[in-house]
Amino acid sequence: MAKHIFVTGGVVSALGKGIASASIGYLLKSRGLRVTLQKCDPYLNVDPGTMSPFQHGEVFVTRDGAETDLDLGHYERFVDTDLTQDNNVTAGQIYEAVIRNERKGEYLGGTVQVIPHVTNEIKRRITCLADGGGVDVVITEIGGTVGDIESLPFLEAIRQMRLDNAIEDTLFVHLTLVPYIKTAGELKTKPTQHSVRALRDIGIQPDVLICRTERPLTEELKKKIALFCNVEVRAVIDARDVESIYEVPLRFHTDGLDDIVLEKMKIEDHEPDLSRMEQMVERIKRPGREVDIAICGKYVGLKDAYKSIVEAFIHAGAENDARVNLIWIDAEDVERSGGAEEALAGCDGLLVPGGFGERGIEGKILSVAHARSEGMPFLGICLGLHVAVVEFARSECGLAGANSTEFDPDTPHPVIDLLPEQKEIEEMGGTMRLGGCACRLVAGTTAREAYGRDEVVERHRHRYEYNNDYRERLESRGLVSAGVNPEKNLVEIIEAPDHPWFVACQFHPEFLSRPGRAHPLFKGLVRAALDRRCARCDDTDCDVRAAAEGGAS
């Protein structure tokens, strides 16, 4: 039977439960264990697909097409595995299933209650990840903060799971805050004590405490926390702020967290291999050069809306021995200014990310026009492909008023249009083109060279598509269809002619980028941006050129 680790959080939100869970998963996998991770979100939405990024941040898409919490991106990146719809559970899904069962009469006429019906459904969703074997440890993160009303059924369910299993088959890890009070010059343990007390009132005694803190925890403070929270001193883990999230598992290992987990769960010990992550952190912290890449988007005030993109640039930068400085540009500001020259001045590359809605669209089109005309390396993702096609149609094909029907239903030239199968859909949630789809790459293109193979499978999340009715006309003016879906003949990648690096894709490559294995399109964009930066420098005084000649990849 698989063993279960449950990660909860207290005091405040945004402490990093997802990173902590992913880091534990990485450490256990590095010791040869088969690990999977799961997020239980207590909100009543069935999934985050219809939620605003300002409410929820990025929507991460799995290979099987599930729209999930952004923490699943962290799980996939750290544990380097493809997760599925079973790895993200919401209260909305739980209640929907319970009500559906009640309507079918599966509760034999009994009164349907939170306990046992809702908690049993939660436990079923948790244990199903280990059905059929193949998993040694399931790590389940409970969303929200201890004390929230909506998370109580999930906490009750995991409390019951300790009773249902041998004590060594479950482990409770609680993430909490030890704030530093500047005026007093002290770290305060009381919030942690109150958080653990609230957890114990529910019936859960944590086995391990991970304490987020700005300052190091002294041995005296660890002993105090251990005494008042009823845990071992060695199980009080100092989780200080770090420069890179990829340092977190290495810090946890130094503090002995993985040893404690293995011992408490009676799992056979194996020496860990942390070399991949150690090399990654070294490259991030000590790059040989740097490059400035602009992101022109709609949600630039909330970086979590582009979490996977940010991480993909970190991966690509590390593999190019470079620090990627992201310059966040509000597309509406570009639109109001009437041009992108000032906003993109000094930038070495441009990325236009995915998104929905017409706000800021003309600003994105202006930014793409600048990148294409000035030879600035460019990567468009999903909506980024749409605006690139619109810009090319207007500028090079003379199609005045060309647009996407998403933004202008009455456009005379719908170069981007709703997918045919989407036209009769009324419900918004879970109805887009979602998940992994094949893309056949055309020989001799930038994309084919970047990937190094003829066909790839990439993850999608969109309703609108390059309109094949305009394909011949656009291609006649030089727009390259560099990647095509072999089943539906849909254009997946376009490239601009006579440009150093101008690529836009319908899918979301950021979802497949990994530490130590950057996505080819991000890696290619960073490399092209470095070349541009180098070309703009004086040949005799160029740190970028010197680093490249020194053997940087």
N, C-alpha and C positions, 0 to 999 in steps of 0.2 A: 504493500500500500504506500501511496505517496504521503509524504509529510507536508504539513502546512505551516507557513509563517504568515502572521497577520500584522500589518503595519498600520498603526493609527496615529493620529496627530492631535495635539492639544495647544491651548493658549491662544494661538492665532493661526490663520490660514497662511498659505504661501511659504511654509517653512522648508518645503522640499521633500515631501513624502515620496513623490515620484522618483526623484533622484536617489533617495535613500533606498527605496525598494529595488530600483534598477542596479544600484551598486552592490547590494546584497546578492542579487541574482548573478551579477558578473563574478563576484568572489566565489560563489558556490560552483558556478560553471567552470571557473578556472581550476577548481579542484576535481574536475571530472564528473560532476553531477549533472543530471538532466533536469533542467529548470524551465519552468514557465511562470509568467506573471499575469496578474489580473487586477483590473481596477473596478471597484464597486462605487458608483456615484449615486448619492442619495436624492438627486433631483428627479422630478416626476416626468421630465421629457423622456421620450423613448430612447433618443440618442441626441447628440449635440448638433446634428446636421442642420436643423432649422434655427439654431441659436446664433445670435450676433457674435462676431469675434470679440467685441467689447465686453460681452457677457462671459465668454468661455475661452477666448483665445483660439488657437488653431484647432481645426477639426482634422484629426489624423485618420487616414484611410488605410485599411488593411488590404492584403492581397485579395481576400474573398469579398471585398466591397463593403465592409462595415465602416460606418462613420463613427469615430470613437474619440475619447478624450486624448488630449495631447500627450499625456503621460505614457500612452502606449508607444509613442515615438521614442521616448527615452528607453522604454523596455527593449524595443527592437534594436536600438543602437547599441546598448550596453551588452545585451545577451546575444546579439547577432543572430536573430531568428525571426521568422515570419509568424506573426500572431494572427488570430482570427476573431470573428464576431463573438466567440465565447469568452474572449479575454477582456471584454468590457461589459459590465452589467450596470444597469441603471434601475432606480426605484420604479420608473415608468415601465420598464420591461417586466419587472417582478409583478407589479400590480396588474398589468395587462394579462400576464399568464394566469394569475390567480383568478381573475374575473372570468377569463375564457374557460378555465376548468370548472368554475362554479356554474356557468351557463350550460356546460355539457353534462352537469350532474355528477361530476367525478368526486364530489365531497359527500355524496349519498344523503343529500338533504340537510346536512349539518350546518350550523351557523359558521360562516366564514370569518375568521379572526386573524389579527396580526400574528398571534401565537396560537396554534402552530403553523397555520397555512402559509403566511407570508415568510416566516423564518425558515420553514421547510423548503420553500422555493428558492430562497437565497442559498441555503446549504446545498441544494441540488445543483445550482449554478456553479458553486465553488468546487464541489467534488467531481463534477462532470469533466473538468479539465484533466483529471487523472484516469478517467475511464479508458480501459484498454491497455493500461500500462504505458511505458515509454516516458514516464515522468517520475523523477525521484522527489522533487520538491516543488510545491505550488506556493508562490508568494502572492498574497492578496492584499492590496492597498485599499483601505476604507476611506473614501473621500469625506471631506468636511472636517469639522473639529469636534472633539468630544464635548458634549453638552448641547449640540445641535439636535433639535427634535427629530428632524428628518432622518438622521443617521442611526437613531436608536434601534430600528429593526435589524440593521446590519450588525451592530455591536452585539445585540442579543443573539443573533445567529452564530457569530463566531464564539461567543461565550458557551453556547450549547455544544459547539464542535469540540471544545476541550473535554466536555463530559462524555461525548460520544466516542472519543478516541483515547488511546493510551497517552499519558501525560507527555511522553517524549515525542509524540507524533504532532504536537502543536507547539508553536512558540509565538509569544506576543511581544512585538517591538513597538515601543511608543516614542514618537518624535515630539520633542517639546522645546520650549524656549527658556534660555537663561539670559535675561537681558542685562546689559551693562548700563547702570544709572550714572551718567556723567557727573552730575552734581555731587553725588555721594562717593564717586570713585570706586564703586563696588559692583560685582556681579550679584544678582539677586536670584535665589533659588525658590522663592515663594510661589511664583507662577507655575513652576514645574510641580511643586508639591500639590497645589490646588488641582492641576490637570490630572495628576495620578489619582488623587482622591476622587475626582469625578468619575474616572474610569473604574476605580474599585467599587464605587457605589453601584455601578452597573453590573458588577460581578466579575470584572476582569482585572487580574493582577499582572502587570507587565513583567516580562522576564528580562528585557533589555531596555535601557533608556538611551536614546540618542539625543544629545543636548546641543541644539543650535546656539552658538555664542560668538560674539565678536572677539572675546579675549580667551586665553587658555584657561581651562578649569584646573585649579590647584587640587592637589590630593585632598586637602582639607574640605574643599567644596564637594568633591566627589563623595567623600565619606558622609557628609551631611545629607546630600541627595539620597544616597543609598540607605541611610538610616531612616529618613522620613518617608521614603517611597518603597521600602521593603524589597530592595534589590541588592545584589552583590556589588561591591565597590568596583570590581573589574568589569561589571556589566553596565557601568555608567560611561558612555562613549562621548568623547569630546568631539563635537562636529563644528569646528571653526569654519568661518568663511574662507573660501579658497579662490584662487585666480581663475581656475577652470573647473567645470563640473566633473571632468575626467580625472581630477585628482581625488575626488571623494572616495572611490573604492580603495585607492592606495592608502589614504589616511585611515580608513576603517580597518584595513589589514594591519597597518602599523599598530593600531590600538587593540588588535586581537579580536575584532568583532567576529570574523569568520570562524576563528577557533572556538569562541564561546558558543556560537550557533551549532557547530558540529558536535561539541561536547554535550550541550543540553539536549540535543535531539538524537544523541547516540548514533551518529553517522560516522562511518569509518573515515579516518583522516587520510588525505592525500596532499602532497606538496603542490601549492598553486603555481600556475604559470602566469605571471602578471606582465610579461615582457611587452606584449602588444600595447597595453595601456601605458606602461612606463615610457615607451618610445614616443607614443602619441603626446603625452604630457610634455616631454622634453622638447619636442618640435613646436608645441604651442607656446611654451614659455620662453624659448630662445630661438626665434626665427632669424634667418639671415637677412631678410629684406621685408618690405611691406608694400601694400598696394591699396588704393582707395577705390571702392566699388559702390556706386549709388544704387539704392533701392527706391524706386519711384512707385509708391502705392497709396492705398486708401486708408490703411490702418496703422500708419507709421508711428502714431502716438502710443500704440500698444504693441510692443515687440513680440509678445506671446502669440500674436496673430500670425507671425511668420517664424515660429520656433524652429521648425525643421529646416527652413531656409538658412537661418542663422547658424545652426549646427553644421549644415552641409558646407557652408563657407569656412567654418573652422576646420573641417576635415580636409577640404580642398587646399586651404592655406597651408596646413601642416605638410601635405604631400608635395607642395611646391616650395617648401622652406620659406614661407612668407606669413606675415600677419596681415589678415584682410581687415582693413578698416571700413566698416559699413557706414555710408553716408545716407541718412534717411531723408527722403524728399517727399513732401506732401504733393500729390498729383494736382490737388486743387490750387496750390500756390503756383505751380507751373502754368495751369490753365488761366489763372487770373493775370499772370505776367505776360501771357501771349507768346512765350518762347522758353526754351530750356537752356539756352546758352549760359545764363548766369548760374542757374541751379547746378548744372553739370560741369561748370568750370573747374578744372583741376582734377576731375575724376578720371580714373583709368578704365572704368568699365561701368556697365549699366545692367541692372536686372529689373524687369517688370513682373511682379508676381501675380498669382491668381487672385480672384475676387469676384464679387457680384455687384450689380447695380451700376447706374450710369454716372454716379458722382465721381468727378475727376478724370473721366475717360479722355476728354480732349487733351488734358495735361499729359496723360500717358502717351497719347499719340504724338504730341509735340516732342516728348523725350525720345521716343523711338526714332522719329524723323531726324533729330539731332545726331543720335548715335549712328544711324545709317549714313548720313551725309558726311559725318566727320571721321568715319572709320573707327569709331569707338566700339570695342568688343561688347556684345549684347547677348543676353539670354532672356527670352520671354517664356513664361510658364502659364499655361492655360489661357487666362484672359490676356496674358502677355503676347501669346500667339495671335489672339483675335485683333488686338490693336495694331500689331505689326502687319497683319494682312490688310487691315483697313487703311493704314498709312501708305502701304505700297500701292494699293488699288487707286487711291486718290492721287498720289504723287507721280507714279510711273505709268499708270494705265488710263489716266484722264477720266476716271469714274467719279465725277463730282457727286458728293453726297453719299458715297459708299459708306456703309456702316454695318454694324451687327443689328439684327432685329431685336436683340435684347435691349438695346439703347434707343433705337429708332424703328418701330414696327412698320413705318411707312417709307423707309429708305428706298430710293430708286434702284440701288445696287446692294442687295443683301449678301455681301461676300461672306458673312458669317450668319448662319441661320440655325434655328432650332432643329435638333435631330428629329427625323420623321416620327420615330417611336415616342417622342416626348410630346407631340402636339395634342394628344388626347388625354394626357395625364392631368389630374386635378389636385391630387395630394402632393405636397412639397417634400415631405420627409422620406428619405431613402429611395427616391425615384429617379435620381440622376444616373448617368452612365458612371458606374462605380467599380473600383477594383482593378485587378490586373488584366491587361489586354495586350495582345501581341503587336509589335511594330517591326516591319521589315525595312531594313536600311538600304538605301541606294548606294551602289558602289561609286567611289570618287567624291563623296560628300564629306563635309566637315564632321557631321554626326557619325558617319560610318568609320571615319578615321579615329574619332574619339572613343567609340565603343570597342573597336577592334573585332567586331563580329557582325554577322549579317542580320540577326534577328534578336530582339529583346522583348521582355515583358515589363511593362511599366503601369503604374497605378493612376487611375483617372478619377475625376470628380467634376462633372460638368454636364450641361444640357445643350449647349450651343457648339457648333462645329464649323470648320472650313466648308464653304458651300462648293461642292464639286461642279455646279453649273458655271462657276467662274474660273475653274481651275485652268482650263486650256488658255484662257485669255491672260491670266496672271503669269502662267509659265512662259507664254510667248514673249512677255516683257522681261523675263529673266528670273522670276521668283522660282526657287528650286523646291520641289516636293521631295525632301530628303528621307522621309520615313512615312510608310503607309501601312495601315492595318490590313492584313491580307484577307480577312473575312468580309469586311464591309467596304473595302476600298476607300477608307477615310484617311485623309492626310493627317499624319501625327506630328511631323516635323517639317518646318520650312526653313530655308536659308536664303539670304540675300546674295545676289551675284557681286563679284568684284569687291569683296569686303573681307578684312582680316579674320573676323570671327563674329558672325551674325546668325544666331540660331534661336528658333522659338519652337516650343513643343506643346502639344495639347495636354499631355499628362503632367504629373507632379514628380519630377526626378528627385526632389529633396527627400521623399519618403524612403528612398532606398540607399541613401548615403550612410556610411558607417565609419566609425573611427578606424583609421588604418586602411580603409577601402573607400575613398571618396568617390562620389558619383562622377562618371566620366564627363558629363556636361558641365558640372561645377568646376571640376578640375581643369577642363579645357578653357573655361571662361577666365579663371584666375591666371592661368598660364598666358593667355592672350593679353590680359590686362597688364601683366608684368612686362611683356614684350613692348606694349605701348608705352608704359612708364619709362622703360629703358630707352626707347627710341627718342623720347622727348628730353632725355637727360644729355648733358655734354659727355661725349665719349671718354674724356679723360677724368671725369669726376662723377662716376655713377656707381653707387653702392649696389644697385640692383644688378648691373652688368658684372661687377666684381664677384658678387655672390654666385651668379650663374656660371661664370667662368671657373669659380672655385669648386664646382662639382655639384651644386644644388640641383635636385631633380626638377 
